[in-house]
């Protein structure tokens, strides 16, 4: 189950124009430990769950993205805008997936949330 919140808010101060925030919360994935059996003739190897699905759950993840933008009006209906986006503002490093197969790598993280990323951009409209 995931929950998303988005908002657009004009700030009362004259510096930044509307800022945009995006908060995404997701519950962790339910999973089960599995084992690979080998050595059969008809089926040389097979991987089966040895726990019921839902016996384990990955941690919940929360990601907050923010945007700040300022637009300047220029003569002759021209506009210039600068903006900054910050993705994963809280710099969460939540484990999103692990090795589910029994063995030496069992529970080893295989996917981790991307780090904080900042992006700066500008536009000119005429």
C-alpha positions in Angstrom: 0.0 0.0 0.0 1.4 3.4 -0.9 0.3 6.9 0.0 1.3 10.0 -2.0 0.9 13.6 -1.0 1.4 16.5 -3.3 1.1 20.2 -2.7 1.5 23.5 -4.4 1.8 26.5 -2.2 2.5 30.2 -3.0 4.6 31.6 -0.3 3.8 35.0 1.2 7.4 36.3 0.8 8.4 37.8 -2.6 11.5 35.6 -3.1 10.4 32.2 -4.2 7.3 31.6 -6.4 5.3 28.5 -5.7 7.2 25.6 -4.2 6.1 22.0 -4.9 6.6 19.1 -2.6 5.9 15.5 -3.2 5.9 13.0 -0.3 5.6 9.3 -1.1 5.2 6.7 1.6 5.2 3.0 0.7 4.8 -0.1 2.9 7.5 -2.7 2.6 7.2 -5.6 0.2 6.0 -8.9 1.7 8.2 -11.9 0.8 9.3 -15.4 1.9 12.6 -17.2 2.1 13.3 -19.7 -0.7 15.7 -22.6 -1.2 17.1 -24.1 -4.4 17.1 -27.9 -4.5 19.4 -29.6 -7.1 20.2 -33.2 -8.2 17.0 -34.5 -9.6 16.7 -36.3 -13.0 13.4 -35.0 -14.3 13.8 -31.6 -12.6 17.6 -31.0 -12.2 17.0 -28.0 -10.0 14.0 -26.2 -8.5 13.6 -23.1 -6.2 10.7 -23.2 -3.8 9.5 -21.0 -0.9 10.1 -22.6 2.5 8.0 -20.0 4.3 4.6 -18.7 3.6 4.6 -15.4 1.5 4.1 -12.6 4.0 6.3 -14.2 6.7 8.8 -11.4 6.1 8.4 -7.8 5.2 10.9 -5.2 3.9 10.9 -1.8 5.8 8.5 1.0 4.8 10.0 3.7 2.7 9.4 7.5 2.7 10.7 9.8 0.0 10.3 13.6 0.0 11.0 15.6 -3.2 10.9 19.4 -3.2 11.0 22.1 -5.8 11.6 25.9 -5.5 11.0 28.1 -8.5 11.3 31.9 -9.1 10.0 33.5 -12.3 11.1 37.0 -13.5 9.0 39.0 -15.9 11.0 40.8 -18.6 9.9 43.4 -21.2 7.8 42.4 -24.2 6.1 39.4 -22.5 9.4 37.6 -21.9 10.0 35.5 -18.8 13.0 34.0 -17.2 12.7 31.3 -14.5 15.2 29.5 -12.3 14.3 26.4 -10.3 15.9 23.9 -8.0 14.7 20.3 -7.5 15.8 18.2 -4.6 14.9 14.5 -4.9 15.0 12.3 -1.7 15.4 15.4 0.4 15.6 13.4 3.6 18.5 11.3 2.1 16.8 8.0 3.1 18.8 4.9 2.3 16.0 2.4 2.8 16.6 -1.2 1.6 14.1 -1.9 -1.1 15.0 -5.5 -1.9 17.2 -8.3 -0.5 18.5 -11.7 -1.6 15.6 -14.1 -0.7 17.4 -17.3 -1.6 19.0 -19.2 1.3 22.7 -19.3 1.2 25.7 -17.0 2.0 24.0 -13.9 0.5 20.7 -14.4 2.3 19.2 -11.0 3.4 22.0 -9.1 1.6 20.5 -5.9 0.2 20.3 -5.8 -3.5 18.4 -2.5 -4.0 18.7 0.6 -1.9 16.9 3.9 -2.4 18.8 6.4 -4.6 20.7 9.1 -2.7 19.7 12.8 -2.5 20.0 14.4 -5.9 19.9 18.1 -6.6 19.0 19.6 -10.0 19.2 23.2 -11.0 17.6 24.5 -14.2 16.4 27.6 -15.9 14.0 28.6 -18.7 13.6 31.6 -21.0 10.3 32.2 -22.7 9.7 34.8 -25.4 
